[in-house]
Amino acid sequence: MSRKLPPVAARCGLSLPLVALLGGCDMVVLNPSGDVARQQGDLVLWSTGLMLLIIIPVMVLTVLFAWRYRAGNKDAEYKPDWDHSIMLELIIWSAPLLIIIALGALTWTSTHLLDPYRGLGRLSPTQAVAANERPLEVQVVSLDWKWLFIYPEQGVATVNELVVPVGRQVQFRLTSSSVMNAFYVPAMAGMIYTMPGMETKLHAVMNRPGQFDGMSSNYSGAGFSHMRFKTHAVDDAGFARWVSEAKVAKRPLDTATYLQLEKPSEKVPPMRFGAIDKGLFDRVVEMCPEPNHPCDAPHMGHGGQPGVNNRGEQPGEPKGALFKRNEEKGSSPNVTKPRGPAEGTQDPGSPANRNMTQLLRPRTPGASAADRA
């Protein structure tokens, strides 16, 4: 005996497909405000259209063949000995091959044209970049769990607030303070990764004013879901006014302030800094922002980290692996040896469980205790 669904349950069941369709109503990726993101959206549409040239006929023919050669259709031609057709083979192999060639050519061209490291050739479909126009430089540092934006030309900095002028090329220089992350403003351009000890670049432009969402698109720990910021695209007058307002901020972004920002924190409200330390971003890239760890110290390796086995045996220190005899290998602690359960694993709710990053300097083989301080 069948049971009827209650009216409310029936309405909910009928509305589920509509909810699924409405879930994709935010079409910012296919209707962005920046020319780079628009070209990337067009690339998605062209690629999808080329693939549908083979997908749609296959789906239609699958239904047609199933209907035509069903068991109940006695009029369908029956050829149990048929096994080959040159014309059918040509269609089956040539059509996908031509589509793959077209997709390859389109992807190769677009990949080079939209290379994030490459300066823009145009600001819009009708406006080329002037030969003497300098891009606005914005230095970006992904912190735990917030975004730091430094404007070296204007001498100001912000946290979780990005402001760019409309119709001007922006050159982003990006790095990370601890773990790998990803910078993404869907309305402006595709995402670009940030990595500690490395610098990546992104060139983009906003073509119309407005407020747009920016986010982290690479999981980086407990506060990842709150690593969001607002991107404001304003005209030139509005940008100059914003810079003047930011300069009024009493807090300077010096080394001490940066080291405080570097510590993990969540749901950080927008902050402004009216002055910045010269060269701070470069020191962050080199992983040596601390004043007592100069980046050009002779004992430092790449990124300001202590060199590995670049000096002889030191009194009172265990031998480095390269200075040991075979029978001595494995006789001292090393970076890969298990050290027992991590802090907080036996204590549910401990703050140690929320932080997946390591703010201390790494225990590099061959480094002295002073180097790791």
N, C-alpha and C positions, 0 to 999 in steps of 0.2 A: 504494500500500500504506500503510495507516494505521499510525501508531505510537502505542503506549499511553504515557501519562504515567507517570513513576515514582510510586510510592505517596506519597512525601513531597511531590512537586509537586502531586499530585492533592489531598492533604489541605490544602495551602496555598491552592490555588485555591478549595476549598470553604469555607475559613475567611475569605476576604476579605470576603464580604458581612457576616459576623458582626462582623468588626473595624470595618467601616463603621458598623454599628448601635451598637456599643459606644462609638464616638467621641463620641456625643451623650449619654452617660450622666450627665454633670455637668449636672444640671437646676437649678442654682442660680438661673437667671433666672426659671424658672417655679415654683420652690419656695424663695423667698428668706426672709430673716429680718427684713427691714424692711417696714413697711406700705406705704411709697411704692413700693418695688420690687414688692411683691405686687400693688398696683393696676395697675402697668405690665404685669406678667405677665398679669393678667386681661384687660387691654386687647388684648394680643397674641392671647390665646385667643379672645376674642369676635370680633376682626377676622378671624382665620383661619376661625372657624366660619361667619361670614357669607359669606366668599368661597367656602367649600366648598359653599355652597348652590347655587351656579351651576356650580362646577368639576366636582363629582362627577356631576351629571346629564349634563353635556356629555360627559364621558369615557365614561360608561355608554352614552349614546345613540350615540356614535361607533362603539363596538364593535358595538352592536346593529344599526345601519344597515349597517355593513360586512358583518355576517353575514347579515342578512335579504336584502339586495339584491346578494349575491354572484352571479357569473356562473353558478354551477352551480345556483342555486335557481330552478327553472322556475315555481314557484308564486307568486313575488313579483309583485305587481301592477305592470304596466309602463304609465306614462303619459308619453309623450314630449312631449305638448303642455301638461302642467301647469306653471304658472308663478307662481301666487299663491294665498295663503291668509290671509285676515284674521285668523283665530284663531291661526295660527302666528306671524304678525307681532306680534300682541299679546303672545304668550308670550315671543317672542325679545327684545322691547324693554322690556316692563314688568318682567319679573323682574330683569334687571340694573339697571334704573333704581331699583327699590325697594331693592335691596341697596346701591347707591351712596348713596342718601338716608340709609339706616340707618347706613352707615359714616361718612358726613359728620357726622351728628348725634352719633354716638358719639365720633368723633375731636375734634370741636369742643368738646364738653363735657369730655372727659378732658384735652385740651390745656390748658384754662384751670384745671381742678381740680388738675392735677399740674404747674403752672407752677413751675419750680425757684426762682424769685424769691419766690413766694408762701409765706407761713407756713402750717404745717400746720393743718388743721381738726380732725384726729383723730390719735391715737397708735396706734389699732387699730380694727377694726370696732366694738368695744364700748366704747371709751374716747375721749372728746373731750379736746381740749387745754384745760386750765384757763385761765381768763381772766387770772389773775395769774401764770401760770408763765412764767418767762424762759427762752428757749432757751440752750443751751450754745453759745458762740461759739468756732469753731475757724478760725483764719486759715491758709490753705494757699498755699504758694509752690512752684511747679514749677521745680526747678533742673536743671542739666545734671550728672548724670542721677540725680536723687534727689528726694525730697519733703520739704519742711519744713513742720511743723505747729506753730503757735503758739497757746497757750491764754492769751489776755490776762487773763481773769478769775482764772485760777489762777497766772499768772506763771511758767509753764514752757513749754518747747518741746521738740520731738523731731525727729529725722530718720528717715524710713522706719519710723515706729511711730505708729499712730493708735489711741487709746483713747477710747471713748465709753460713757456709762452707758446701760443698758437702760431703755427706757420714757421717755426724755426727748428732746424735740425738739433737734436739732442744727442750728445755722445756720453753714454754711460760707461764708467769704469767700475767694475764690480769685483768684490772679494768677500771672504768670510772670515770671521774671527775664530771659529772653532770647527764646525762640521759643514759638510756640503749642503747647500740649499739651492733654491731656484727662484729667481725674480720674475714676476709675471704680472703684466698689466694687459689683460685681453684686448682692451679697446685701442691699445697703442702698438703692440708688437708681440711676437712670440716670446716664450720664456727663454731665459738664459741662466745657466748654472753659476753659482758662486762657490769657490773652493778656497780653503785656507792655504796661504802661501802662494797663491796664484792670482792672476788678474785676467778677467774676461771682459769683453766689450760688447756693447749693443748700440746701434744707431737707430733712431726712430724720430717720429714727428707726430704732433697732434694737429689735426686740421680744423677742428671746431671746438669752441669752448664748452666747458662742462665739468662735472665731477664724476670720476670713474673709480672703480674698485681696483686695488692692487693687492697682491697676495704672495705668500710662499707656496710653491707647488711641489715641494719636495719635503717629505717627512723628516723632521729634525728634532724630535723630542716632545716632551709633555706639552709645551706651550705652542706647538706648531699651529694648532687650529686658530689661535688668536694672532698669528703673524700677518695681520691685514692692515692696509693703510689706504688713505684716500689720495687719489691723483687729481690735482686741479689744473685744468688747462685754461689759461687766461690770456688776454691780449697783452701787448707790450706794456701798455700803461699800467694794467693790473699787476703784471710781474714786477715792474719797477716799484710800485706801491707796496707789494708784498715784501720785497727785499728791504725797503726802508723800515717796514714794521718789524721784520726779523732782526735788524741791526739794533733795534731798541732793547732787545732782550739783554738782561744784565749778565746772564751766564755765558762764559766763554767755553768753547770746546777745546780744552787743553788736555794734556796727557792724563792728569788725575781724573778728570771728568770722564774721559773715554774709558779708563780702566774700571770705573764704577758702572758705566753703561754696559761694559762687556760681561758683567756678572748676570747670570740667568734671572729673568723677571718676565712676568706675564701681564697681558692686558695693559700695556703701557700707553698712556694718553699721548697725543702729539706734543712735542717739545721743540723749542727753538733756541738757537745759540747765536748770539750777536757777533761772535768772533771765533776764529779757528786757529789752531796751531799750524804753522806752515810745515808741510811735509808729513802730516799725521797719516794720511791715507797710504803713502808710500811705506811708512814704517809698519802700518798694519799689514800690508801685503807681504813685507819681509818678516812678519811675525816677531817684531822687536819694538813694540810701542813703549815698553818700560824704559825709563830714563837711565837705569843702571845696566841696561843691555844694549849698548850701541850696535847698530846694524853692521858697521864696518870693523868690528873687533876682529883682530887677526886669528883668534882661536875659534871663530864662528864659521859654520858651514853655510850652505844655502838657506835663505830664510832666517838667518840669525840664530839657527840652532847649532848646538855644539857639534864640532866635527867628529866623525866616527873613525877611531883608530888612526888619527892623523898625528899622533905624537907617541913617544916612547912610554914605557912602563913608569908609573908614578908611585912614589913611596906611599905605602898605606892603602893603596887601591888594588882591587882584584885585577888580574891580568885581562886584557882584551882577548877575544877569541883568536885573533891573528898572531898573538904572542905566546900562545899556549902550545904545549906538546900534545900529541894525540891522546896520551893517557890522562892529561889534565882536563880534557874537554868534558863539560857537564858537571864540573866540580863547584861551580858558583852560580848564584841566581842570574837569570837572564830574562829578557823581555817576554819570552814565549813560555817560560815555565809557569805552571798553574800556581796561583797564590791563595787558593781557597775561595770560598764564596764571596761575591762582591758585597760591598757595604749595603745594608738595607734589605738584602734578599730574604733574611729570616725575620724581618720586622715589617709586616704589612702596614702601610700608611706612612712609612718613613719618608722624609723629604728626599733621601738619597735615591729613592726609586723613581723620582720624577725627572732626574737630570741624566741624560745620556751622553753628555759632553764631559770632557776632562779639561779643566782650566789650568791645571798645573803643567809645567813644562815637562815634556816627555823624558823618560829615563833612557836616554840614548846610550848605547854601549860606547865606552871610551870617554864618557863625559865625567868631569869631576863633580864633587858635591857643590862646589861654588858655582859651576856652570848651570846646575839644575835649580839653584836657589831662586 
